[in-house]
Amino acid sequence: MFLSAFATVASAGPTADKKKRESLESELARGAKDVKDCGKSFKLAFDWAVFDAVDWAKSKTSKDDQLGTEHENVRWVGHDLNELCQDKDYKAALQKIDSVVYRVTPDATGGNLRVKVEGKTIVIWNLIGWGSRSGGDYASAVKKVL
């Protein structure tokens, strides 16, 4: 019982949080390496400022749980960019893009996965508490704005 209580406290600690963030960043970097068919690379970034600004006390999921879910979700961003580049028209459209910024949102307006092009950046908003994404989810969403 003591060990269980200790593990719960430790998972919320600053070191555990730092390690989860580093792991998420590693998944994004790994995803960037999945982009092989675009003829270019993209900067993939997780918007930590937006993540940290969420009022987690009002959220239907905890900050810690969401961080774990996003670790699984971001691994598909690079994969899906590469999938899009296998189509010549989407590949041409993506030549105008330099970066992808991934954000979480508690706002369900517009659906559980929203994408917008802002200049040379694709911004992805994933609804907090929605759950896991898989290959093809981001490609489908990006197709709607390219």
C-alpha positions in Angstrom: 0.0 0.0 0.0 2.8 2.4 0.8 4.5 1.7 -2.5 1.3 2.5 -4.4 0.9 5.8 -2.6 4.5 6.7 -3.3 4.2 5.9 -7.0 1.1 8.1 -7.2 2.9 11.0 -5.6 6.0 10.5 -7.7 4.1 10.5 -11.0 3.0 14.1 -10.3 6.4 15.3 -9.2 8.5 17.8 -11.2 11.1 15.2 -12.2 8.5 12.7 -13.5 6.8 15.6 -15.4 10.2 16.6 -16.9 10.9 13.1 -18.0 7.4 12.8 -19.6 8.0 16.1 -21.5 11.4 14.9 -22.7 9.9 11.6 -23.8 7.2 13.5 -25.8 9.8 15.7 -27.4 11.7 12.5 -28.4 8.6 11.1 -30.0 8.2 14.3 -32.0 11.8 14.1 -33.1 11.4 10.5 -34.1 8.3 11.5 -36.0 10.2 14.2 -37.9 12.6 11.4 -39.1 9.6 9.6 -40.5 9.2 12.3 -43.1 11.1 10.9 -46.1 8.9 11.5 -49.1 8.4 15.2 -48.9 11.8 16.3 -50.2 12.2 18.5 -47.2 12.1 18.4 -43.4 9.6 20.1 -41.1 10.1 21.5 -37.6 7.6 19.7 -35.3 6.9 21.4 -32.0 4.6 20.8 -29.0 3.2 24.1 -27.6 4.1 23.8 -23.9 2.9 27.3 -23.1 -0.6 26.4 -24.2 -0.4 23.1 -22.4 0.7 24.7 -19.2 -2.0 27.5 -19.5 -4.9 25.0 -19.4 -7.0 25.1 -16.3 -6.5 21.5 -15.4 -8.8 21.7 -12.4 -11.7 22.3 -14.7 -10.6 19.7 -17.2 -12.3 16.3 -17.5 -8.8 14.7 -17.5 -5.7 15.4 -15.4 -2.6 17.1 -16.7 -0.6 14.0 -16.1 -3.0 11.7 -18.0 -3.2 14.1 -20.9 0.6 14.3 -21.1 0.7 10.5 -21.3 -2.0 10.5 -24.1 -0.2 13.2 -26.1 3.0 11.1 -25.9 1.2 8.4 -27.9 -0.5 10.9 -30.2 2.4 13.0 -31.4 4.2 9.9 -32.8 1.8 10.0 -35.7 2.4 13.6 -36.9 5.5 12.9 -38.9 4.1 9.6 -40.2 1.0 11.4 -41.5 3.0 14.2 -43.1 5.0 11.6 -45.0 1.7 9.9 -46.0 0.4 13.1 -47.4 3.6 13.6 -49.5 3.0 10.3 -51.2 0.3 12.2 -53.2 1.9 14.7 -55.6 -0.7 17.4 -55.0 -0.4 17.4 -51.2 3.4 17.2 -51.5 3.3 20.3 -53.6 1.1 22.1 -51.0 3.4 21.0 -48.2 6.4 22.7 -49.9 5.0 26.0 -48.6 5.0 24.7 -45.0 8.1 24.9 -42.7 6.7 23.8 -39.3 3.9 22.0 -37.5 2.8 23.1 -34.0 0.8 20.7 -31.9 -1.5 22.2 -29.2 -4.0 20.8 -26.8 -7.3 22.5 -26.3 -10.2 22.2 -23.8 -12.5 23.9 -26.4 -14.6 21.4 -28.4 -15.8 24.1 -30.8 -15.0 22.9 -34.3 -14.5 19.2 -33.3 -12.0 17.0 -31.5 -9.2 17.6 -34.0 -8.7 20.9 -35.7 -6.1 22.1 -38.1 -5.3 25.5 -39.5 -2.6 26.9 -41.8 -1.0 30.1 -40.3 1.6 31.4 -42.8 4.2 28.6 -43.2 2.9 26.7 -40.1 0.3 24.0 -39.7 -1.3 24.3 -36.3 -3.0 21.2 -34.9 -5.4 21.4 -31.9 -6.2 18.2 -30.2 -9.2 18.2 -27.8 -8.2 17.4 -24.2 -9.6 14.1 -23.0 -10.4 12.8 -26.5 -8.1 9.9 -26.3 -5.5 8.4 -28.6 -4.9 9.2 -32.2 -3.5 6.8 -34.8 -1.9 6.8 -38.3 -4.1 8.7 -40.7 -5.9 11.0 -38.2 -3.7 14.0 -38.8 -3.4 13.4 -42.5 -7.2 13.4 -42.8 -7.4 16.6 -40.8 -4.6 18.4 -42.7 -6.2 17.5 -46.1 -9.1 19.7 -45.2 -7.0 22.8 -45.0 -4.4 22.3 -47.8 
